Amino acid sequence: MKLKATIVVSEDINIIEKAFMPEMKSLQKERSSVSLKKNKDTLVFTIKAKDSTALRSTMNGITKLLTVYEKTKGVK
């Protein structure tokens, strides 16, 4: 089974893009891959996976990093 998911971020896209660039290699797996595209107003993560377990794992990796960003943003 081949699956695809998209996560769209529409806030603080420049900061989030910089935060994710070093992590992009670690998000690339044997059974899934992630691409990151910056548009005018959004940052788009596109995840392609061979199975649902790989999709979930990659999505968890992205959302965990987004959660860390949200929590540290509140500390400022």
N, CA, C and O atoms as CSV, one atom per row, in Angstrom:
chain,resi,resn,atom,element,x,y,z
A,1,MET,N,N,0.850,-1.170,0.000
A,1,MET,CA,C,0.000,0.000,0.000
A,1,MET,C,C,0.898,1.237,0.000
A,1,MET,O,O,1.885,1.293,0.733
A,2,LYS,N,N,0.559,2.202,-0.805
A,2,LYS,CA,C,1.275,3.468,-0.803
A,2,LYS,C,C,0.354,4.546,-0.267
A,2,LYS,O,O,-0.794,4.674,-0.691
A,3,LEU,N,N,0.876,5.318,0.674
A,3,LEU,CA,C,0.089,6.355,1.330
A,3,LEU,C,C,0.796,7.693,1.205
A,3,LEU,O,O,2.015,7.763,1.048
A,4,LYS,N,N,-0.001,8.755,1.279
A,4,LYS,CA,C,0.539,10.110,1.208
A,4,LYS,C,C,-0.245,10.987,2.169
A,4,LYS,O,O,-1.471,10.896,2.245
A,5,ALA,N,N,0.471,11.844,2.909
A,5,ALA,CA,C,-0.173,12.778,3.834
A,5,ALA,C,C,0.514,14.128,3.697
A,5,ALA,O,O,1.692,14.213,3.348
A,6,THR,N,N,-0.236,15.166,3.974
A,6,THR,CA,C,0.293,16.523,3.892
A,6,THR,C,C,-0.006,17.248,5.196
A,6,THR,O,O,-1.120,17.186,5.715
A,7,ILE,N,N,1.006,17.938,5.717
A,7,ILE,CA,C,0.848,18.799,6.883
A,7,ILE,C,C,1.172,20.206,6.429
A,7,ILE,O,O,2.243,20.455,5.875
A,8,VAL,N,N,0.248,21.130,6.661
A,8,VAL,CA,C,0.429,22.516,6.236
A,8,VAL,C,C,0.556,23.401,7.473
A,8,VAL,O,O,-0.307,23.391,8.351
A,9,VAL,N,N,1.636,24.161,7.527
A,9,VAL,CA,C,1.882,25.097,8.628
A,9,VAL,C,C,1.733,26.502,8.065
A,9,VAL,O,O,2.308,26.819,7.023
A,10,SER,N,N,0.965,27.347,8.746
A,10,SER,CA,C,0.718,28.695,8.225
A,10,SER,C,C,1.145,29.803,9.181
A,10,SER,O,O,0.746,30.956,9.023
A,11,GLU,N,N,1.956,29.449,10.169
A,11,GLU,CA,C,2.409,30.443,11.144
A,11,GLU,C,C,3.905,30.254,11.378
A,11,GLU,O,O,4.377,29.122,11.490
A,12,ASP,N,N,4.645,31.345,11.452
A,12,ASP,CA,C,6.096,31.307,11.722
A,12,ASP,C,C,6.835,30.379,10.762
A,12,ASP,O,O,7.702,29.612,11.182
A,13,ILE,N,N,6.500,30.444,9.491
A,13,ILE,CA,C,7.036,29.467,8.545
A,13,ILE,C,C,8.547,29.577,8.361
A,13,ILE,O,O,9.209,28.558,8.169
A,14,ASN,N,N,9.108,30.777,8.413
A,14,ASN,CA,C,10.554,30.925,8.234
A,14,ASN,C,C,11.325,30.285,9.390
A,14,ASN,O,O,12.327,29.604,9.174
A,15,ILE,N,N,10.858,30.506,10.596
A,15,ILE,CA,C,11.515,29.933,11.779
A,15,ILE,C,C,11.394,28.416,11.780
A,15,ILE,O,O,12.365,27.712,12.057
A,16,ILE,N,N,10.216,27.920,11.474
A,16,ILE,CA,C,9.988,26.473,11.474
A,16,ILE,C,C,10.804,25.809,10.372
A,16,ILE,O,O,11.353,24.725,10.572
A,17,GLU,N,N,10.886,26.444,9.225
A,17,GLU,CA,C,11.702,25.882,8.138
A,17,GLU,C,C,13.158,25.751,8.581
A,17,GLU,O,O,13.783,24.714,8.356
A,18,LYS,N,N,13.696,26.783,9.203
A,18,LYS,CA,C,15.081,26.730,9.696
A,18,LYS,C,C,15.255,25.640,10.751
A,18,LYS,O,O,16.285,24.966,10.787
A,19,ALA,N,N,14.264,25.468,11.598
A,19,ALA,CA,C,14.342,24.445,12.643
A,19,ALA,C,C,14.310,23.032,12.057
A,19,ALA,O,O,14.946,22.127,12.597
A,20,PHE,N,N,13.591,22.839,10.980
A,20,PHE,CA,C,13.441,21.505,10.398
A,20,PHE,C,C,14.560,21.119,9.440
A,20,PHE,O,O,14.784,19.927,9.226
A,21,MET,N,N,15.254,22.060,8.871
A,21,MET,CA,C,16.266,21.720,7.866
A,21,MET,C,C,17.298,20.714,8.384
A,21,MET,O,O,17.595,19.760,7.666
A,22,PRO,N,N,17.856,20.868,9.579
A,22,PRO,CA,C,18.813,19.855,10.059
A,22,PRO,C,C,18.169,18.489,10.319
A,22,PRO,O,O,18.861,17.471,10.316
A,23,GLU,N,N,16.873,18.459,10.540
A,23,GLU,CA,C,16.172,17.216,10.869
A,23,GLU,C,C,15.649,16.470,9.646
A,23,GLU,O,O,15.193,15.334,9.776
A,24,MET,N,N,15.700,17.068,8.483
A,24,MET,CA,C,15.100,16.443,7.297
A,24,MET,C,C,15.746,15.094,6.965
A,24,MET,O,O,15.049,14.164,6.559
A,25,LYS,N,N,17.050,14.978,7.130
A,25,LYS,CA,C,17.706,13.692,6.843
A,25,LYS,C,C,17.223,12.601,7.788
A,25,LYS,O,O,17.016,11.463,7.366
A,26,SER,N,N,17.044,12.934,9.050
A,26,SER,CA,C,16.618,11.917,10.013
A,26,SER,C,C,15.168,11.489,9.788
A,26,SER,O,O,14.762,10.420,10.241
A,27,LEU,N,N,14.395,12.309,9.097
A,27,LEU,CA,C,13.002,11.953,8.805
A,27,LEU,C,C,12.870,11.062,7.569
A,27,LEU,O,O,11.805,10.497,7.319
A,28,GLN,N,N,13.952,10.937,6.800
A,28,GLN,CA,C,13.941,10.070,5.622
A,28,GLN,C,C,14.215,8.637,6.082
A,28,GLN,O,O,15.249,8.354,6.687
A,29,LYS,N,N,13.296,7.761,5.793
A,29,LYS,CA,C,13.412,6.366,6.237
A,29,LYS,C,C,13.366,5.440,5.025
A,29,LYS,O,O,13.147,5.876,3.895
A,30,GLU,N,N,13.575,4.171,5.286
A,30,GLU,CA,C,13.521,3.180,4.216
A,30,GLU,C,C,12.102,3.046,3.651
A,30,GLU,O,O,11.920,2.843,2.450
A,31,ARG,N,N,11.114,3.161,4.521
A,31,ARG,CA,C,9.725,2.957,4.102
A,31,ARG,C,C,8.927,4.243,3.961
A,31,ARG,O,O,7.744,4.204,3.623
A,32,SER,N,N,9.570,5.397,4.220
A,32,SER,CA,C,8.854,6.666,4.071
A,32,SER,C,C,9.830,7.784,3.722
A,32,SER,O,O,11.031,7.684,3.971
A,33,SER,N,N,9.289,8.844,3.144
A,33,SER,CA,C,10.105,10.013,2.827
A,33,SER,C,C,9.278,11.275,3.069
A,33,SER,O,O,8.047,11.250,3.065
A,34,VAL,N,N,9.998,12.377,3.280
A,34,VAL,CA,C,9.346,13.657,3.553
A,34,VAL,C,C,9.956,14.712,2.647
A,34,VAL,O,O,11.172,14.764,2.468
A,35,SER,N,N,9.110,15.545,2.084
A,35,SER,CA,C,9.603,16.716,1.362
A,35,SER,C,C,9.018,17.950,2.036
A,35,SER,O,O,7.933,17.911,2.616
A,36,LEU,N,N,9.757,19.034,1.945
A,36,LEU,CA,C,9.366,20.285,2.585
A,36,LEU,C,C,9.376,21.367,1.522
A,36,LEU,O,O,10.378,21.569,0.837
A,37,LYS,N,N,8.246,22.066,1.389
A,37,LYS,CA,C,8.141,23.121,0.386
A,37,LYS,C,C,7.590,24.377,1.047
A,37,LYS,O,O,6.581,24.336,1.751
A,38,LYS,N,N,8.265,25.483,0.809
A,38,LYS,CA,C,7.816,26.763,1.359
A,38,LYS,C,C,7.120,27.547,0.254
A,38,LYS,O,O,7.699,27.826,-0.796
A,39,ASN,N,N,5.889,27.887,0.512
A,39,ASN,CA,C,5.122,28.741,-0.391
A,39,ASN,C,C,5.104,30.148,0.191
A,39,ASN,O,O,5.807,30.425,1.163
A,40,LYS,N,N,4.329,31.015,-0.380
A,40,LYS,CA,C,4.269,32.398,0.097
A,40,LYS,C,C,3.817,32.486,1.555
A,40,LYS,O,O,4.450,33.167,2.362
A,41,ASP,N,N,2.730,31.803,1.890
A,41,ASP,CA,C,2.141,31.910,3.227
A,41,ASP,C,C,2.169,30.611,4.030
A,41,ASP,O,O,1.719,30.591,5.176
A,42,THR,N,N,2.687,29.529,3.454
A,42,THR,CA,C,2.621,28.236,4.134
A,42,THR,C,C,3.917,27.447,3.975
A,42,THR,O,O,4.732,27.695,3.086
A,43,LEU,N,N,4.061,26.502,4.866
A,43,LEU,CA,C,5.147,25.525,4.806
A,43,LEU,C,C,4.456,24.172,4.700
A,43,LEU,O,O,3.644,23.822,5.556
A,44,VAL,N,N,4.770,23.414,3.663
A,44,VAL,CA,C,4.051,22.173,3.391
A,44,VAL,C,C,4.990,20.974,3.522
A,44,VAL,O,O,5.997,20.879,2.822
A,45,PHE,N,N,4.645,20.069,4.424
A,45,PHE,CA,C,5.337,18.797,4.575
A,45,PHE,C,C,4.532,17.759,3.803
A,45,PHE,O,O,3.336,17.602,4.048
A,46,THR,N,N,5.162,17.056,2.883
A,46,THR,CA,C,4.501,15.979,2.158
A,46,THR,C,C,5.193,14.675,2.526
A,46,THR,O,O,6.398,14.514,2.334
A,47,ILE,N,N,4.417,13.765,3.050
A,47,ILE,CA,C,4.939,12.479,3.513
A,47,ILE,C,C,4.429,11.394,2.570
A,47,ILE,O,O,3.234,11.312,2.285
A,48,LYS,N,N,5.347,10.571,2.094
A,48,LYS,CA,C,4.978,9.412,1.284
A,48,LYS,C,C,5.484,8.184,2.021
A,48,LYS,O,O,6.633,8.137,2.461
A,49,ALA,N,N,4.616,7.192,2.151
A,49,ALA,CA,C,4.983,5.986,2.902
A,49,ALA,C,C,4.490,4.731,2.204
A,49,ALA,O,O,3.506,4.746,1.464
A,50,LYS,N,N,5.204,3.644,2.462
A,50,LYS,CA,C,4.826,2.358,1.884
A,50,LYS,C,C,3.708,1.677,2.665
A,50,LYS,O,O,2.977,0.850,2.120
A,51,ASP,N,N,3.576,2.030,3.957
A,51,ASP,CA,C,2.532,1.417,4.782
A,51,ASP,C,C,2.095,2.380,5.876
A,51,ASP,O,O,2.738,3.407,6.095
A,52,SER,N,N,1.024,2.059,6.551
A,52,SER,CA,C,0.449,2.962,7.548
A,52,SER,C,C,1.347,3.133,8.770
A,52,SER,O,O,1.356,4.205,9.376
A,53,THR,N,N,2.094,2.110,9.139
A,53,THR,CA,C,2.992,2.220,10.284
A,53,THR,C,C,4.107,3.222,9.994
A,53,THR,O,O,4.452,4.035,10.852
A,54,ALA,N,N,4.664,3.166,8.803
A,54,ALA,CA,C,5.719,4.106,8.412
A,54,ALA,C,C,5.167,5.526,8.322
A,54,ALA,O,O,5.838,6.480,8.713
A,55,LEU,N,N,3.959,5.666,7.814
A,55,LEU,CA,C,3.321,6.987,7.725
A,55,LEU,C,C,3.133,7.574,9.117
A,55,LEU,O,O,3.468,8.735,9.354
A,56,ARG,N,N,2.607,6.788,10.025
A,56,ARG,CA,C,2.366,7.251,11.394
A,56,ARG,C,C,3.678,7.640,12.084
A,56,ARG,O,O,3.744,8.661,12.768
A,57,SER,N,N,4.699,6.837,11.904
A,57,SER,CA,C,5.991,7.112,12.520
A,57,SER,C,C,6.579,8.435,12.027
A,57,SER,O,O,7.086,9.226,12.823
A,58,THR,N,N,6.511,8.670,10.742
A,58,THR,CA,C,7.046,9.914,10.175
A,58,THR,C,C,6.223,11.111,10.609
A,58,THR,O,O,6.776,12.161,10.937
A,59,MET,N,N,4.908,10.962,10.613
A,59,MET,CA,C,4.049,12.054,11.075
A,59,MET,C,C,4.328,12.373,12.543
A,59,MET,O,O,4.341,13.542,12.931
A,60,ASN,N,N,4.551,11.351,13.356
A,60,ASN,CA,C,4.882,11.572,14.766
A,60,ASN,C,C,6.180,12.356,14.913
A,60,ASN,O,O,6.277,13.238,15.765
A,61,GLY,N,N,7.176,12.042,14.088
A,61,GLY,CA,C,8.433,12.771,14.136
A,61,GLY,C,C,8.248,14.249,13.835
A,61,GLY,O,O,8.841,15.097,14.502
A,62,ILE,N,N,7.435,14.565,12.844
A,62,ILE,CA,C,7.175,15.960,12.474
A,62,ILE,C,C,6.379,16.661,13.568
A,62,ILE,O,O,6.725,17.771,13.973
A,63,THR,N,N,5.330,16.028,14.041
A,63,THR,CA,C,4.491,16.687,15.045
A,63,THR,C,C,5.213,16.850,16.383
A,63,THR,O,O,4.937,17.800,17.115
A,64,LYS,N,N,6.119,15.955,16.708
A,64,LYS,CA,C,6.902,16.125,17.940
A,64,LYS,C,C,7.774,17.368,17.853
A,64,LYS,O,O,7.870,18.130,18.814
A,65,LEU,N,N,8.411,17.575,16.699
A,65,LEU,CA,C,9.244,18.772,16.527
A,65,LEU,C,C,8.389,20.038,16.532
A,65,LEU,O,O,8.813,21.067,17.058
A,66,LEU,N,N,7.198,19.974,15.955
A,66,LEU,CA,C,6.293,21.127,15.992
A,66,LEU,C,C,5.842,21.422,17.426
A,66,LEU,O,O,5.693,22.584,17.804
A,67,THR,N,N,5.629,20.382,18.213
A,67,THR,CA,C,5.247,20.558,19.613
A,67,THR,C,C,6.365,21.225,20.400
A,67,THR,O,O,6.108,22.111,21.215
A,68,VAL,N,N,7.591,20.811,20.165
A,68,VAL,CA,C,8.740,21.436,20.837
A,68,VAL,C,C,8.793,22.913,20.463
A,68,VAL,O,O,9.022,23.758,21.328
A,69,TYR,N,N,8.586,23.235,19.187
A,69,TYR,CA,C,8.598,24.634,18.763
A,69,TYR,C,C,7.500,25.428,19.488
A,69,TYR,O,O,7.759,26.519,19.997
A,70,GLU,N,N,6.285,24.885,19.534
A,70,GLU,CA,C,5.179,25.580,20.195
A,70,GLU,C,C,5.488,25.845,21.676
A,70,GLU,O,O,5.218,26.935,22.182
A,71,LYS,N,N,6.042,24.869,22.353
A,71,LYS,CA,C,6.335,25.013,23.776
A,71,LYS,C,C,7.457,26.019,24.011
A,71,LYS,O,O,7.382,26.817,24.945
A,72,THR,N,N,8.487,25.993,23.184
A,72,THR,CA,C,9.585,26.951,23.371
A,72,THR,C,C,9.162,28.349,22.958
A,72,THR,O,O,9.684,29.329,23.489
A,73,LYS,N,N,8.244,28.461,22.038
A,73,LYS,CA,C,7.720,29.777,21.634
A,73,LYS,C,C,7.026,30.453,22.817
A,73,LYS,O,O,7.124,31.668,22.989
A,74,GLY,N,N,6.335,29.671,23.621
A,74,GLY,CA,C,5.636,30.200,24.786
A,74,GLY,C,C,6.562,30.629,25.917
A,74,GLY,O,O,6.159,31.399,26.789
A,75,VAL,N,N,7.802,30.138,25.909
A,75,VAL,CA,C,8.753,30.446,26.960
A,75,VAL,C,C,9.366,31.826,26.766
A,75,VAL,O,O,9.777,32.458,27.739
A,76,LYS,N,N,9.436,32.304,25.533
A,76,LYS,CA,C,10.058,33.595,25.231
A,76,LYS,C,C,9.552,34.642,26.107
A,76,LYS,O,O,9.966,35.796,25.994
